[in-house]
Amino acid sequence: MTEISVLFLTRYPVEGASSRYRVYQYLPHLEKLGVRCDAQSFMDTTLYDLSFTSGAVTLKVVKTIAAAARRLMVLQHWRKYDIIFMQRELLPFGPPLIERYLRSKGCCLVFDYDDALFIKKASRYNPIATMLRSPNKVRQIMKNVDCVVAGNSWLRDVAEEEGARAVTIEVAEDTDRIPMHPGHTNARPLTIGWLGSPSTVKYLNLIAPVLERIARTFPRVRFELVGGGAFEMKGVDWQHTTWSLDGEIEALQRFDIGLMPLPSEDWAKGKSGGKARTYMAAGVVPVCTDVGYNRELIRHGETGFLCTDEKSWFEALSHLIEDPTLRQRIADGGRADVQARFSPAQQAARLRDVFDCLLAEKLLEK
């Protein structure tokens, strides 16, 4: 197999879920497949942490300018690489001038995304970031790259509508990283959990009446948030855990049921099921909104539950709380599904195939 070199340019450091899942977890597998991988994150850990805080506008601006300078310095050496793989935009502001320049010089560009970035969503913490966001920029980038790699088929279809060449590579989950949940039982208090970030925890409010009713009906059930910040809900005593890679693994061992509520709108169709897939990999039963990619990821009643309204949410959670045998059956099915469909080695091999096709076509063009 011919060795190739790829520069991976991510939005976030490894702490950021989208970059960790869409790039960093593949690098060791790609190296084994003959891909020499260099990776550079736009945000460092300090700027990433700042992005989840209010205020500190001056510091955020200074850190962002420094991040842009680091990105431009790395891009000076683009000719060293066979492919530049962009996980989201090269810069989070301004028009895609760099992307256009690189393409005009013959650089092989791949744009990867796993969210509906072409739909403008306000930042909870940074009004300046909201002002600078340009959903149309993503559509322009799609037209100026050699290939778009999408996290689900709906995102792929949007890219193709813009005239881009696009493929779907679903997000991988490493079951070697995540141990299987202990056997499900009602001999100990059951935990309903949620895993995510402060920017998305607000979606728990969509099912607040259901969770309040569950808390009243099943007083022994405990509720735990991982990475949700200072979130509160009347009638539900959420236990808060700060997110970390190791802490995530420990929390998943405590979870019995994992929640993934989403709004029923186009933005939700861009979600690529990361939260639910992580629950499945850990042997935690996912209970999710019946929308978008969740319908492709989860087989209702076999590897998780898909809910449409308060009644279906309450019924699914109640049945799971009462029946540990049901939880175990679905937990086993979910983990087996992840192992069969979403191994990092398997998805990395698909990426290598995409790279080989693009480079072969570049050779024919010369």
N, C-alpha and C positions, 0 to 999 in steps of 0.2 A: 504494500500500500504506500503510495507516494506521500511523503510528509508535506504538510501545508502549514502556514502560519496565519493565525487569526487574532486580531485585536478586538477584545470584547470591551465595549464602553457602556457601563451601566449607569443608571440614575442614582442608585443607592449603594452603600456598603453592604456587607453581608447581613447586617441587622435588618435591612429592608426586605420584606418577604418577596416582593416581585423580582428583585435582582437575585436574591438567594435561590429562588426556585427556577427562574428563567435562564440563569447563567452559572452562578458559582457552583451549584451542585453537579453540573455537567462537566466541569473542567477536568477533573481527574479521569473521567471516562473518555473524554475526547483525546486527552494526552495518550491514552493507551491505544487509540485509533489513529495515531500518527498526526495529531493536530497540535502544533506548538501554540500554546495559549498564553497571551498576555491580557490582563484585565485591569481596567482603571475605572474607579467610581467617580462620578461627578461630585457627589456629596462625600465628605469624610464623616466620621462618627459624630463629631461635634455639631456639624451643620445638620445632620440627620436628626439628632436629639433636639436641636433648636427648632426644627420644623414642626414639632409637636407642642411648642410652647407659644403662649400669647406674648405680645410685646417684643422687646429687644430688637426693634426694627433696624436700628443702625448696625448692630452686630450682625444681623442676618444679611444685610446688604453687603457689608465688608466680606463676610465669609462666602457669599455667593460670587462676588467679584473674584476672590481668590480661587474659588472652585473653577470658574470660567477660565482663568489664566492657566490653571493646571491642565485643563482639558485641551486648550489650544496648544500648549507645549507638547503634549502627547501626540496631537494630530500632525505636528510638524514632521513626524517620522512615519507617515502613513504608507510611504512607498516600501517600507520593510515588510509589509504584510500582504498576503494574498487576498484577504477579506477583512473588511471592517464590519463588525457585528454591533449594531446599535440597539441596546435595550432601552427603548424610548428615544427621545430626541437627543441630538448631540449637546444642545444647550436648551434649558427649559424656558428660554425667552428669545424673542426676536424671530425674524423669518428664517427659513431653512437655507440660508446662503451658503453655509459650509457644505451641507449635503449636496447642493447643486454644483459647487465648485469641484468637489471630489469626484462626483459622477462625470463631470465634463473632462476630467483628467484621466478617466479610465479606471478609477478605483471601483472595486467590486463591493457594493454596499448591501447589507442585509439589515432590515428594520424589524425588530421584534416587539410585539406588544400583546398584553393579556388583559387589557381593560379598555373600556369605551372612551379613549382619550379624545375622540372627536366630539364628545358631548361635554360642554362646559359645566363644571361643578365648582361651587365656591369653596375655598379653603376655610376651614374652621378657625385656623390660627393666624393666617397671614393674608391680609387684604391686598398686599402688594402682589403676592403670588397669584391671587385671583385676577387682578387687573392685567397681569402680564400673560396669562394663559390665552392661547389662541387655538381653539379646536380645529380651525381651518388649516393650521400649520401641519397637523398630522396628515390630513388628506393630501397636502402638497408634497410631504415627504414620501408618501406612498407612490407618487408618480415619479419620484426621482431616485429610486433605489432599484437594485436588480431583483430583489425578492423581499416579500413581507412574510414573516413567520408569525402566525396568529395562535393565540392560546385556545381558541375554539372556532367552530365553523362559522358562526355568525360574524365574528370579527374578520375571518378570512373572506367571507362574502362581501363585506363592506369594502375591504381593500380591493377586491376584484372589480367592484362597481366603479371604483376610482381609476380603473385601468391598470392596476398593479398585478404582477405575477405574485401569487400568494399560496402558501401551504399552511395546513394546520398541524401544529405539534403541541399536543396537550401537555399540561404540566405534569412532571414526574413527582413521585413521592417515594422516598427511600425507606423501606421497611427494615433495612438493616440498622438504620439510625433510630427507629422508634420501636421499642419492645412492645409485645402484645399485652393488652390489658389483662390484669388478673381475672380469674373466672368471675362472671357476673353472678351476684348473689344479693338477696335481701337481708342477709344476716348482719349487714352494716348499713349505716346511712348512705343513701344514694345521692350522687352529685350530678346536677345539671350544670354544664359549663359552656362558656363562650370564649373563643380564642381570637384575638385580632389586635386592632390598634385604636387609639383614641378617635381617629377620623371616621371609623365605621361603627363604633359601639352604639351610636344613636339609633341604628336600625333595630335594636332590641325594643325600642319604644313601640315598634309596630305590633309587637305581641305582648305589650305590658299587661293588658287585662287578662290574658291567658296565664301569664306567669304569676300574677297576683292570685288568681284563682287556684293555680297549682299549689302555691305556698300555703293557702288556707286549707286546701283539701288534704294535702300531704305534708303536715308540719315537720316531719323528720327529714324531708329532702333539703339538702344544702345547695346553695347556688354560688358558683365561682366564676369570676372574670379574670382573664389573663390578658394584660396589655390594654385594658379599657380605660385607663386613667381614672379620674375622679367621678365615675358614673354612679348615679343613684336612681333607685326606682321605688316609689312608694309601695309598701306592702311586701317587698322582696329584699331580704337581707343578703345582698351580694358580698361575698368575700373577695377581696382584691389581691391579685398577685401581679407583681411587675414582670413584664416579659423579659426573658433571656432565652438563649438557645437551650441551656441545660434546664432552666425553669419550665420551659414549654414541655419537655419530656416528662418531668416530674408531675406537672399538672395533668397531662393526658392520662397518667396512671391513676389519678384521682377521679377524673371524669368518668361518668357512666353514659351520659347522653350529651351530645354536642349540638348546640343551636346555630342555625344560619338563616335568620330572617332577612329578606331583601324586599325592596319595593317592587311592585309590578310595573316596571317602566323599561324603556329601551336601555338605560344605563345598566340595569341589572342583567340584561342579556349579554353584556360584555364581560361579566364576571366568569372566571374560568374554574370555579369550584375548589379553589385551594383549601379553604377552611374545611369543607366537607370531606375532601380527599384525605386531609390530615387526620380527621376523626376516624375515617374508615381504616387508615393504615394502623392506627393505634388500637383498634378494637373497641372504639367508642361509637355508639349508635348516632348517626347524623339525622337530625330532624330539620328540614330545610323548606324554604318557600318553593312552591312548584312554579319555577320560572326559568327560562333560558337554558343554559348548559346543565343546570342541576338535573334536568330531565334526561340528559344523555349519560350523566355520571351515575345516577342512583336508580336502581330498580326498586320501585316502591314496594315496601313490605318484605323485601329480600336483602337489600344492602343498606337500607335507610328508609326514611319516610318523607314524602313530599306533601306539603300542606297548602291549602288554598284560602282558608278562612279560620276564624277563631275556633269554630267547632272542630275542624279537622286537627288543628294544633292541639287543642285540649285532649281530644280523643287519643291522638298518637302518644302524647306525653303520658297520659294516664295509663294506657295499656302497657307502655314500656316500664313505668314505675312499678306497676303491680306484678309484672311477669318477667322474672330474671331469665327464664328459659328462652323467651322471645328475644330478649336483649342479646343473649349469648349466640343464638342462631344468626341474628343479623350481624353481630360483631364478627363472627367467623366468616360470613359471606362477604362482608365489606373488605376485610383485610385480604382475603384470597383474591378478590377482584382487583385491588390495587396492585398486588404482586404480579398478577397476570397481565395487566394493561398498562401500568405506569411506572415501570422500573427506570431509574435514571440511565442505566446502561443502554436500555432499549431506545429511549428517546434521544440519547446522545448519538447513537448509531444513525438515527433518522436525520439528525442535524448534519452529520458527516456526509450522508448521501446528498443532502441539499447542497452542501458546499462543493462536493465533487461535480455535480451537475452544472452549477454556476460557472465553475472554473473551466470545465470542458467547453462550455459555450463561449467563454471569453477567448479561449484559444482558437476556436473556429472563426471568430470575428477578426482575428489579427491577419 
